[in-house]
Amino acid sequence: MEEFPLVFIEWIDSATTGGWRHLEEGKEEATLTICKSIGFLIKDTAEVVSICQSLSDKRHISDTISIPRCCVYRMVYLEIGQE
């Protein structure tokens, strides 16, 4: 669907840990998570990039994720092969 291109996005997400631990151990665990997602691009603004997993011919979508634009560090448009 040309109107909703297929994209590959690499983005940075926050990470958490739970429970008590020594401060030095907690500082070592304090890292961010790099995520990779593929989907149909349904929104692309200065604030957010949103993709969905499925898109129907009746313009219904399912399984969406909205990623803050400041967390996206790479977005690649993918080609869908023709049969």
Residue frames as qw, qx, qy, qz and C-alpha x, y, z in Angstrom:
[[0.000, 0.889, 0.458, 0.000, 0.00, 0.00, 0.00],
 [0.481, 0.447, 0.012, 0.754, 1.82, 2.98, -1.36],
 [0.252, -0.796, -0.083, -0.543, 0.05, 5.42, 0.96],
 [0.684, -0.664, 0.258, -0.159, 1.43, 3.59, 4.01],
 [0.551, 0.581, -0.592, 0.085, 5.05, 2.63, 3.29],
 [0.923, -0.302, -0.196, 0.138, 6.73, -0.27, 5.05],
 [0.115, 0.835, -0.398, 0.363, 9.55, 0.97, 7.30],
 [0.800, -0.158, -0.433, 0.385, 12.30, -0.41, 9.52],
 [0.171, -0.876, 0.123, -0.435, 12.92, 1.74, 12.61],
 [0.655, -0.061, -0.527, 0.537, 15.78, 1.59, 15.10],
 [0.259, -0.771, -0.033, -0.581, 14.99, 3.48, 18.29],
 [0.272, 0.213, -0.706, 0.618, 16.16, 3.93, 21.84],
 [0.608, -0.581, -0.414, -0.350, 13.87, 2.90, 24.70],
 [0.301, -0.649, 0.489, -0.499, 14.18, 3.41, 28.41],
 [0.687, -0.009, -0.723, 0.071, 15.04, 0.47, 30.65],
 [0.504, -0.636, 0.252, -0.527, 14.23, -0.28, 34.27],
 [0.500, 0.072, -0.829, 0.240, 15.35, -2.65, 36.99],
 [0.610, -0.626, -0.141, -0.465, 13.60, -3.46, 40.25],
 [0.868, -0.366, -0.276, 0.194, 14.61, -4.31, 43.77],
 [0.348, -0.904, 0.232, 0.089, 17.30, -3.12, 46.12],
 [0.869, 0.216, -0.041, 0.443, 20.96, -3.15, 45.12],
 [0.494, -0.515, 0.008, 0.700, 24.12, -1.23, 45.88],
 [0.235, 0.868, 0.016, -0.437, 24.42, 2.17, 44.19],
 [0.084, -0.568, 0.669, 0.471, 27.52, 1.15, 42.20],
 [0.335, 0.156, 0.912, 0.178, 25.75, -1.94, 40.85],
 [0.332, 0.748, 0.518, -0.249, 22.75, 0.19, 39.90],
 [0.105, 0.806, -0.258, -0.522, 24.97, 2.68, 38.06],
 [0.185, -0.288, 0.845, 0.412, 26.47, -0.17, 36.00],
 [0.308, 0.401, 0.862, 0.039, 22.98, -1.43, 35.09],
 [0.227, 0.755, 0.244, -0.564, 21.83, 2.04, 34.00],
 [0.196, -0.146, 0.666, 0.705, 21.75, 1.56, 30.22],
 [0.569, 0.378, 0.026, -0.730, 19.26, 2.20, 27.46],
 [0.649, 0.151, 0.743, 0.059, 17.70, -0.44, 25.21],
 [0.178, 0.361, -0.512, -0.759, 18.03, -0.38, 21.42],
 [0.615, 0.331, 0.654, -0.290, 14.85, -1.62, 19.74],
 [0.031, 0.164, -0.681, -0.713, 14.07, -2.54, 16.14],
 [0.491, 0.437, 0.611, -0.441, 10.57, -2.45, 14.68],
 [0.041, 0.017, 0.693, 0.720, 9.05, -3.01, 11.24],
 [0.243, 0.565, 0.722, -0.318, 5.58, -1.84, 10.20],
 [0.253, 0.654, 0.484, 0.523, 3.38, 0.31, 8.02],
 [0.219, -0.090, -0.205, 0.950, 4.06, 4.02, 8.61],
 [0.055, -0.715, -0.677, -0.167, 0.75, 5.65, 9.61],
 [0.154, -0.981, -0.116, -0.019, 2.03, 8.88, 11.21],
 [0.709, 0.044, -0.036, 0.703, 5.28, 10.80, 10.82],
 [0.061, -0.962, -0.130, -0.234, 5.51, 14.19, 12.53],
 [0.228, 0.677, -0.460, 0.527, 8.15, 16.23, 14.32],
 [0.495, -0.497, 0.474, -0.532, 6.94, 14.70, 17.61],
 [0.713, -0.108, 0.654, -0.231, 6.07, 11.07, 16.85],
 [0.364, 0.290, -0.763, -0.449, 6.50, 8.18, 14.43],
 [0.696, -0.008, 0.543, -0.469, 3.66, 5.61, 14.47],
 [0.315, 0.245, -0.824, -0.403, 3.58, 2.26, 12.73],
 [0.811, -0.066, 0.298, -0.500, 1.08, -0.59, 12.65],
 [0.405, -0.232, 0.873, 0.142, 1.60, -4.30, 12.14],
 [0.286, 0.361, 0.850, 0.256, -1.48, -4.92, 10.01],
 [0.229, 0.376, -0.038, -0.897, -3.51, -2.77, 7.64],
 [0.476, 0.375, 0.796, -0.004, -6.73, -3.89, 5.89],
 [0.179, 0.295, 0.551, 0.760, -8.26, -2.82, 2.60],
 [0.235, -0.788, -0.524, -0.222, -11.08, -1.24, 4.66],
 [0.144, 0.669, -0.259, 0.681, -8.51, 1.08, 6.31],
 [0.770, -0.621, 0.001, -0.148, -8.53, -0.78, 9.64],
 [0.365, 0.604, -0.625, 0.335, -5.26, -1.13, 11.53],
 [0.856, -0.495, -0.134, -0.068, -4.03, -3.30, 14.38],
 [0.831, -0.325, -0.025, 0.451, -1.08, -3.52, 16.75],
 [0.305, 0.859, -0.036, 0.410, 0.29, 0.01, 16.64],
 [0.644, -0.434, -0.182, 0.603, 3.29, 1.56, 18.34],
 [0.160, 0.951, 0.042, 0.262, 4.03, 5.28, 18.64],
 [0.759, -0.160, -0.120, 0.620, 7.67, 6.18, 19.16],
 [0.109, -0.920, -0.038, 0.375, 8.79, 9.66, 20.23],
 [0.633, 0.751, -0.083, 0.167, 10.67, 11.21, 17.29],
 [0.091, -0.847, 0.493, -0.175, 13.59, 12.12, 19.57],
 [0.711, -0.339, 0.613, -0.062, 14.12, 8.37, 20.23],
 [0.863, 0.449, 0.225, 0.061, 14.29, 7.37, 16.54],
 [0.276, -0.710, 0.436, 0.478, 17.84, 7.31, 15.28],
 [0.018, -0.235, 0.772, 0.590, 17.29, 5.47, 11.99],
 [0.658, 0.406, 0.477, -0.419, 14.31, 4.87, 9.72],
 [0.093, -0.252, 0.769, 0.579, 14.63, 2.98, 6.44],
 [0.708, 0.324, 0.049, -0.626, 11.88, 2.69, 3.83],
 [0.449, -0.140, 0.871, 0.144, 11.55, -0.91, 2.65],
 [0.442, 0.246, -0.520, -0.688, 10.48, -2.17, -0.78],
 [0.708, 0.072, 0.624, -0.323, 7.74, -4.77, -1.05],
 [0.124, -0.178, 0.825, 0.521, 8.33, -7.19, -3.93],
 [0.649, 0.266, -0.040, -0.712, 5.63, -7.61, -6.55],
 [0.612, 0.010, 0.791, -0.005, 4.27, -11.06, -7.53]]
